[in-house]
Amino acid sequence: MKIKLHYFLILIFATLAILLGVINFYAFAVNDYLLAVSRWIVWLLMMYLAFRRKSLTTWIVVAMLLGCEIGFSFPKIALHLDVLSGIFLRLIKTIIAPLIFSTLVVGIAAHSNLKQVGRMGLKAILYFEVVTTLALFIGLAAINISKAGEGAQIEIAASQEQRAEKLLSQRETHNVILDIFPENIAKAIADGQVLQVVVFSILFASGLALVNEEKRKPMLQFTESLSEVMFKFTNIVMYFAPFAVCGALAFSIASFGFEILKNLIMLVATLYAALIVFILVVFVPVGLIIKLNFKKFIDAVTEPVTIAFSTATSESALPKAMENLEAMGIPRKVVSFVLPTGYSFNLDGSTLYLSLASVFVAQMAGVDLSLGQQIEMVIILMLTSKGVAGVRGATFLILVATVDRMGIDPHKAFVVLGVDALMDMARTGINVLGNCLATVVVAKWEGEYQD
């Protein structure tokens, strides 16, 4: 009953805060002090509720809302809070390589079933290609329906120009195939090249599986211990997640403000609507086909997806996603192989965004793309959107390259950076959700998981 009372109080004060905001906007000015007090009462009640429930997911959601409030009410302080998300991401990056290495080695070498590894790889790549292609076409359909870029007269802000030029200055020629393979495992770890770490781990595990039991056993014991330690390490680091989420949102709101929605609201709305449609027409049917226990799956992915959404970084969610999926009952060898691989080949949210944003820029530039040109663009994106997850600003670089190929001034694409922070959160959340679902699909496909 006490929990229900807390919910009731939050509902009452939240309704009051929204009502005061609406009155202030449409009718007459309401005292700013009264508006601020009503909002902070809601935040304090929510913090108290999170404290009572002792749920990390609840704390993360409350931290997201609190971060928005701090960014709005105390922008000067909020501009320095990105250090919190920076600390969290650094700690997460220290976990990823040893966690992937240890779990893959145990999963492959302990069972010595190398044929299954190859089979899982083929099935995963096939699934990734089908789903990301559907994402591209849904993004294409969404922007053609909304026509968000038609007639738009949007000036590129100086800050957007500078940020775009900085990203473009870091552009290098990447060979997608060559970049899969590590030349130096230490360098791959330092650069955050998840796929290269996966490839090294698979080869190492395959070599270990081929040696005799006497030599294999000590290394397996070490990697098993290492994986357990890294999962415990993850649990410790995750206690800092609410602070990181709060800092990330506060910094974003203070840096860009809510006003960034005014000029490009149609683009943002189109992306969010397209992602919701993608979930309903792709993820849900896939779940029904494999007879997924949706409640169990949602419970497992809520936390990592929330973290990915609020920090706009897939890496931040990887350790927790691996832990939760394994706790859900999916074998470690499947989780440790499919989930990290998906970070390079199964970026559902990012691929949908790329087709949508490319046509948006074309519409804004007054270029009428034929159906054939748009299909050609999708085919190009099917190839260029793979294997570049480790490249900083990769999504923007692919967008610029795609627009350039269509004969449009690539500088026109700079305008999307004005709302990129909002769109990045959505597409990153979908990327993580899609990879979690892909892991379950491959596990079911292999007969390794039964609800």
N, C-alpha and C positions, 0 to 999 in steps of 0.2 A: 504493500500500500504506500510506503514511503517513496518508493521509486515512482509510482504513479503520481503522487503529489508533486514530486519534482518536475515531472513532465508537464503537469498541469500549470505549475507556476511559470515554467519556461514558455509555454504556449501563450499564457496571458500576457506576459511582459513582451514577448516577441510580437504579438498582435498589436500591443500598444505602441511599440517602437515603430512598426511598419505604418500604423495609422497616423502617428505624428509625422512621419516622413512624407506620407501622401498629402496630408493637410498642408505641410510646409511647401510642397511642390505645386499643388494645384489651387489652394485656397489663400491662405495668408501665412506670413512668416511665423514660425514657431521658434521660441528661444533656443539658441544653439546649445546652451547648457542643459536644457531639458531633454533635447534630442540625444546628447552625448550620455547623459545619466541613464536614460531608458535603454540605450544600447548596452552600456556597461553592466547594467543589472542582468540583462540576458546572458552576457558572456560569463559573468560570475556564477550565475545559476548553472550554466552548462559546465563550467569547470568543476563545480561542486558535484554535479551528476557524474562527470567522468571520474572524479576521485572516488565516489562511492562504488562505481561499477568496476573500477580497476581493470579496464580493458584498454589495451594499447591502441586498437582501432578507434575507439571512442575518443581517446586523447588526441589522436592524429586529426580527426574531423574537427574537434573543438579548436585545435591549434591552427587549422586552416582558416577558420572563421575569425579567430583572434588575430591572426596575422593580417588579415584584410583590414580589421579595425585599427590595428597599430599603424599600418601603412597609411591609412586615411587620416587618423587623428594626430599621429606623431611622425610625420614624414622625415623630419631631420634625424630622428633616432633610427627610424626604419632603414634609412639608407646605409647604415652601418651593420645591419643585422644579417646581411648575406654571409658574414663570416660563420654564422651558425650552420647554414647549409653547406658551406665549404668544408667545415670540420667533418660533418657527417659523411659527405661524399668521399673525402680522403680516407676515412676509416673504412668505408664500404669497399673502396678500390683495393685496400690491403687484403680484403677477404676473398675477393672474386677468384684470383688466379690459384691460390692454394686450395680453395674449396672445389673448383672445377677439376683441378689436377687430381686431388685425392679421391673424389667421388667417382670420377671416370675410371681411374686405375682400379679401384676396388670393384666397380661394376663390371668391368671387362675382364680383368685378369683373374678375378676370383672365380669366374664361371668358365673362363677359357673358351667362350663361344664367339669366335671372331666372325663367323658367318652371320650371326644375328646383328652384329654391329653394322655390317655392310647393308643388311636388309633394312634395318631401322633408318639408315642414312638415306637410302633410296625412297622409302616411304615418306620420310619427313620432307625431303626436297620436293617430291610430287605434291604433297599436301600444301606446302608453302607456296608453290607456284600457282596452284589452282586458286587458293584463297586470296593471295595478293593480286592476282589478275582480276578477280571479282571486285576487290577493293578499288582498283583503278577505274573499272567501268562504272561503279556506283558513284565515285567522285566525279566522273565525267558527266553522268546523268544529272547529278545534283546541281552542278554549276550551269548546265544548259537549261535546266528548269528555272532556277532562280535568276539567272542572267545578272548576277550581282555586280559584274564589272561594266556592264553596258552604260554608256553615258556618264561614267564616273570621271570627275575632274578633281583628282587628288594630287596635291603637291607633295613631293618627297622632302621630308624634313632633313635638315643638315645632319642631325644625329643618326638618321637612318642611312644617309649617304656614307657617313664615316664608318658606321658599323659594317655596311656592305663591302666597302673597299677593304676593310681590315680582313674580312672573311675571304674575299677574293684574292688578297695578297698571299694567303696561305695555301692557295690552290696548287696542287701538284698533279702530275700525271700519274694516275693509279691504274695498274693492271689488276683487274678484279680477280683473275685467276691466280696470278703470282702472289697477290697480297693475302691469299688464304694460308700460305705456307711460311712458317717462321724461319728467318735466317739466324736469329739469336733469341733464345727463349727469354733471357733476361730483358732484352729490348722489347719483346712482345708484351711482357708483363708491365714494364715501365710505361709503354705507350697505350696500355689498355686495350690491346688487340685480342678481344675475347676469342674470336674464331681461330687465331693462330695458337692460342693456349689450348683450345680444344683439339686441334690437329696434333700438336705435340703430345698431349696427354693420351690420345688414342694410339699413336705410334709407340709411345713408351709402354702403355698397357699391353699392346699386342706383343711387343718384345718380351715383356715380363711373363706373359701367358705361355710363351714358347720355351722358357727355361724350366729346368727340373724343379720339383717341389721343394727341395732343400734350399735352393737359391731364391725361390719365389716367396716362400713363407715369411722371412724377415721384412721384406719390402711391403708385402700385403699388410702385415701387422702395423708397420709404420704408417702407411697411408690410411688404414682404418682409424687409427688413433688420431691422425691429422684431421680427417674429415669430421670426427666427433668434436674435436677441439674447435674447429672453425665454425661448426654450428653453434657451439656455446659462445664463441666469440661474437657471432651474429646476434645472438640473444642479448648480449651485453650492449652492443652498439645500438640495437634497436630502441633501447630506452632513451636514446638521444634524439630519435626520429621526430617526436612532437616539436622539440625546440628547432630542429632543422626546417621542418615544414612551416612553422610560424615565421621564422626568419626569412625563408624563401618568398612566401606570399607577401609579407610586410615590405620587403625590398622591391618586389615587382610592382605593387600598388603605389609605393612612394616614388618609384622611378618613372612609371608610365601613367599612373592615375587611371581613374575610370573613364576619363574623357577620350581615351584612345578608341573607344567603341563607336564614337559618334560618326566618324567618316567611313569606317570600314565594318560597320555592324553587320551588313548583309553578308560579307565574306565569312565572318566568324560564325554567324547564325547558320549559314549554308553548310559549313564544315561540321558543326555540332549536329545538325539535323542529319547530314549524310552518315556520320558515324553511328548515330542511333539506328538509322535504317540498316546500316551494315550489320550491326549487332542482331537486329530482328530478322533479317532475311538471309544471313550467312551463319552467324554463331549459333543462334537458337536452333535452326534446322539441323546443323551439324551435331549439336547436342542431342537432339531428338533421334537422329539416325544411329548414334552410338549408344543410345539409352543412358545418357548422362544423368547422374543424380544432381540436379541443379542446385538444390539447397546445400549439399555437401561441397560442391564446387565453388559456389558463391562465398561460402564461409572461408574457404581456403584462399581465394584470390582477392577478397575485399581489401585486406591489409596491404599487400604488395601493389595493387592497382592504385589505391589511395596515395601511397607513398610516391609512386611514379607520377601520378597526376599533379600532386602538389609541388614536387621538386623538379618536374619536367625532365627527369633523368631516368632512363631504364635501368642503368647500373645500380641505382639505389635500391631497386626492388628485387634484383636477382637473387641474393642470398636468402631472403625471406620467402620468395616464391619457391625456391628449391626446397626449403625446409617444410613449407606448408603442403606442397604437392606430395612430398615423401610421406608426411604425416597422414595425408589423405589415403595412402595405400598404394601409390604408384612406386614401383621399384626404383631404387637409386640409380641403377645403370641406365634406365630410360630417362629419368629426370635430368641427370647430369650430362646426357648426350643431346637430347632434343632441345631443352630450354636454352642453353647457351648458343647452340647453332642457330636457333630461331632469331637471336639478336642481330644476326647479319642477313638472314634470308627471309624472315617472316615479319617484316615491319608493316603490318596491315594499316595502322593509322597513318603512317608516313607516306605509304604509297597512294592511299586514297587522297591525302592532302596534295600530293604532287600533281596528280591529274587535274584536281579541282583548281589549284592555284595557277597552274600553267594556262588553263583556259581563261581564268579570271584576268590574268595579265593581258592576254590576247584581246579579250573583250574591252578592257580598259584602254588598250592601245588602238581600238577601232578596227582590229583585224578579224574578219569573219572566217573562221576555220571551217572547212567543209568536213563532212563526216569521215571521208577518207583520210584527211589530214589528222583528224583527232584520233582515229584508230592507229595511224602510223606513229603518232606521239605516244600512245599507250604501249605499242610494241617496243619503242625505244626505252620507255620508262621501266618496262618489265626487265630489261637487262641492266640499265644504269642504276636502278634502285637497290641492287643486290650487292652485298659484300662491302659496303662503305660505312658501316655503323661506327667504325673506330675513327673516322675522319671528322674533325671538328667542323661544325656547320655544314655537314654533308647534305642535309635536306635542302638548304638554301643553294648550295653549289650545284646540285642536280637541277633545281628549278631554273637557275640562271642559264645553265648549259642547254636545257630543253627549250627555253624561250628563245635563246640565240639560234638554235637549230631551226626554229619556225620562222626565222627571218625578222624577229621583233627585237627592238633595242633592249638588251638585257638590263639596262638601267631602270626600265619600267618595273622590273621585279622588285626593286629596292623598297617599293611602297609597302609590301606585305610585312616588312620587318616592324612596322608600326604596331601590328597586332600579333606578331609572331609568338610572344610570350604566352598569350591566351590560347593560341592554336596549338602550341607545342605541348602544353599540359594535356590537352585532349588527345592528341595523336600518340603521345607517349603512353598514356593510360591504356589506350586501345592496343598498342604494340605489346604491352605486358599481358593484357587479357588474352590476346590472340595467341601468344606463345604458351601461356598456361593451358589453353584449350588444345593447342597442337600437341602438347606433351601427353594429355589424356587420350587424344585420338590415336597417337602412335602406340601408346601402351595398350589400348583396347585392340588395336589392329594386330598387335603382336601376341595378344592373348595373355598379357602380363598383368592385367588389372580387371577386376570384377567388382562392381559396386556391392 
